[in-house]
Amino acid sequence: MQGKCSCHTLSASATRQSSALPSRAVPFTPRLTAGLGSSQARRGVALTHQRVTTRPAVNVPALTVCKAASAAKAAPPSAVAHLRFSRGSPSKVRRVLDQIRGRSYEEALMILEYTPYRACELIIKTLVSAGANAKENLGLKKLKLYVSECYCDEGPILKRIKTRAKGRANRIAKLTNHISIRVQEKIETS
């Protein structure tokens, strides 16, 4: 049987194998249908055609390929620091992060040093790491940095049991969080 492509030609060994099937079994003969109306026809064409390993060349101007890529090139460089699996409630960390979002690097450090919450120590550690990443990896000056993005996500919950009276037990949830801080240079507009 001759088809439109090389994957549709049956060799002599394939015809011998089809005769070895039980009498009720019908060997699948792929058909190229224009509409591929039935799901069986679509499945047959999908299984029998050879996979294309290279993409066809398309003539598209480089400027219109992706608007998001051009916007990413225009964005100023930024450095990120993450503190993962730190102990503490994410909601308590978020209330501190809300105080430093959008502030300059130096101002954020001063706010954190004088804020009396335990989460401030973890945030200071992450903010200093983000500033060091900006200086070492990107060559940015710390005086021009500001906190462009900061957020806290929930981490895994450590579940513990607290024994109570009369043979009962209460579950204790020890929360963890992931802190992420992004800093970048302020663009001076004149």
N, C-alpha and C positions, 0 to 999 in steps of 0.2 A: 504494500500500500504506500503510495507516495503522498506526502503532505506538503505544506507550504514551507516548512522549515525542516532542518535536519533532525530535530528531536521527534518528528512524527513518522519517520521511516521505520518500518519494522524489519529487523534482520531475520535470517533464517532460524537462529536460535530462539528468538522471541516467538516465532510461529510454532516451533516445536514445544515450547513451554506452555503455550495456550492450549495445545491439544492434551496436555497432561492434566488439565483441570477437570474436576467432576462435571458431569453432564449438565447440572443445573447452573453452574457458575458460568457467567458470560464475561470474556475478557473485555476490558475497557478499551474502546477505540476513541481517541480524542478527536473532537470536531471543533473546527474554528467557526463559531456562529457569530453573526454580526452583532446581535443584541445580547448574546449570552443570557437568555431569559431565565433558564432554570439554574438553581443553585448547584445542581450536579454538573452542569456544563461549565459554570464558572470555576468550580473546584477542580474539574478535570484539566482545564486550560492552565490554571494556576499551578497544578502539580506537574504538568508535563513540559511546560516551557522552561528553557534554561534561564537561569538568573543572570541579570545584567550586572556586571561588576563595576563598570565605569559609567559615569554620568555623561549624557550627551552634552556637547558644547552648546552653550546658549550665548548669543550676542546681546548682552545687556550692558548698558553704560555703567561704569563703576560708581557713579554718583547716585544712581537710583536703586542700587542693590538693596540697601537696608538703611532706613532712616535712623533706626536705633543705634547702628554702628557708628554713623556719623555724629550722632549726639554724644555717644560715649567718648569719641575722640576729642570732642570739644570740652568735656568735663575736666575740671582740674584734678590732678593726681591726689589720691587719698590713701591713708594708711589705716589698717584695721587691726584691732586686738580683741581676742576672745578669751574669756575665762570660763571654762566649762566645768560642770559638776560641782559648783561651789555650794556649800550648805547654806540654807536660808530660804525664806519665803520670797518668791518672785514679786509679789505685790509690794513687799517692804523695800525691795531693791528698786522697783519702778518709781516709787514716790521720790527717791533720791535722784534717779536719772532724769526725772522731769525738771529738777532744779538746774541741771547743768546743760541741758539740750540747747544748742545754739549759742552758748557762751564761748568766750575765748579760752584757750588752753590754760593760761595762767589764772584767769578768774575762776574757772571750774575747779582747779586744784585748791585755791583759797577757800572756796565755798565748801568743798568736801572736808578740808582739814578742820573747819570749825563747826561742822554739822555733827550732832551727837548721836549718830546711828551706827550700829555695828556694820551695816552694809557699806558704809563709806570707805572702810579699809579695803574691801574687795574692789570697789570702783576706782579708788586711787591707784591701786596696783595695776588695774587694766588700763586706766588713762595714761599712766606713766609709760606703760608698754607700748601703747599706740603712738605716743609722742616719740619714743625711741625708734619705733619702726619707721615713722615719717622722716626722722633725721638720718638714720643709717641707710635705709633702703632707697629713699627718694630724694634725699638731700634737701629737705624742707627745713625752714627755720622755725623753731618752737614759738618764737614771739608772734609769728603770723598765723599760727594754727588756731582753729576753732573746732568745737565738737559739732560736726555736721549731722551725725546720726548716732543714737545710742538706744539700745533696747535690751530687755531681759526676757528670755523665754524660759518656760518650765523645763526642768530636767526630770530624770526618773525619780519616783517617790520610793523612799526606803520605808518599808512597812515593818513595824515592830509591835510587840504585844506587851501590854501592861496588865499584870494580874490584879484582880479586884476581889472583893469579899464574896463569900458564898460560892466559890469555884468559878466565878465569871472572869472574863477577860475583855479588855478594851483594846482596840487597835490604835496605835500611835503612827501618824504619818510624818516622817521626817522629810521635808521638802528639799529639793535641790534646784539650782537654776543655772542658766547659761547667760553670761553677760557679754554683750558685743558693743564696742565703741569704735566709731569711725571719725577720724580727724582729717581736715584738709586745710589748705591755705585760703585765707580770705582774699577774694578778688577785689582789688581796690578800683572803684569806678570814679573817674574824674570828670 
